[in-house]
Amino acid sequence: MSTSDRPGVDAATVAAQTWHYGLVARWWSLFRQSGPEIEYFRRFVEAGQPALDLGCGSGRLLVPYLAAGLDVDGCDISPDMLELCREAADRAGHSPNLYAQAMHELDLPRRYRTVFVCGGLGLASSREQDQQALRRMHDHLEPGGCLVLDNEVPYSDPTPWRYWLSDERAGLPQPMRPPGERRLAPDGYEYELRSRLLDVEPLDQRVTWEMSAHQWLGDVQVSRESHLLTTNLYFRNELVMMLERAGFAKVDVRGAYNDAEPTGTDEFLVYVATKE
């Protein structure tokens, strides 16, 4: 059964989209403020400035780096995320250069010693656009500059991985998950996210999710939004070849934020690519 023939899924479902807007962006800025990526990527930025946080979102990495006195610009496809990033930076007393651009259209006035991408490659794009994005990253580096990006391996999440089997895909789209935990924010509202897997295309190595975001004031639901996210999945050797095709002279693959040799148990791999 094709995607367009599957009940509950139409052709628009698999168009490249992202959910990093509105209430989802707000949730990200409120409740995603930590993680091992912050300290890991910081070492590369400290070793090579100026740096570009490509896919900076609401500033989870960018704002701490600015607070540490590092020279970092930010770029993201979502104006909503950038506005939240700007607000967070302003509260910390900083006014960074922020740009609203898609990765594959990257065209900034500056060149960098380090470009880093934390969890952003393959979101809301085609595979051709991802390849173009890597070329743009290469072009925005100074000679000898370094690109550092992490990427989740396709088999890390058992939920979509099982649907690579044709018999399993007959069960898609999944029903929306039941109401979960609401999280209280400083603004007095409670926020809740629910998600479901809509589609898996193993030939294209693409998955499509739906995120339902809810804002509550007491027992009253104030707002509700629904967004889709399409994600391209990449295996290690494939992404190495893409980086080499983009012009990088050396590509080093490491385990999940530990600089060790990667293993089959790593859910994320880190790619460190150098421009000649």
Secondary structure, 3 states (H helix, E strand, C coil): CCHHHCCCCCHHHHCCCCCCCHHHHHHHHHHCCCCCHHHHHHHHHHHCCCEEEECCCCCCCHHHHHHCCCCEEEEECCHHHHHHHHHHHHHCCCCCCEEECCHHHCCCCCCEEEEEECCCCCECCCHHHHHHHHHHHHHCEEEEEEEEEEEECCCCCHHHHHHHCHHHHCCCCCCCCCCCCCEECCCCCEEEEEEEEEEEECCCCEEEEEEEEEEEECCEEEEEEEEEEEEECCCHHHHHHHHHHCCCCEEEEECCCCCCCCCCCCCEEEEEEECC
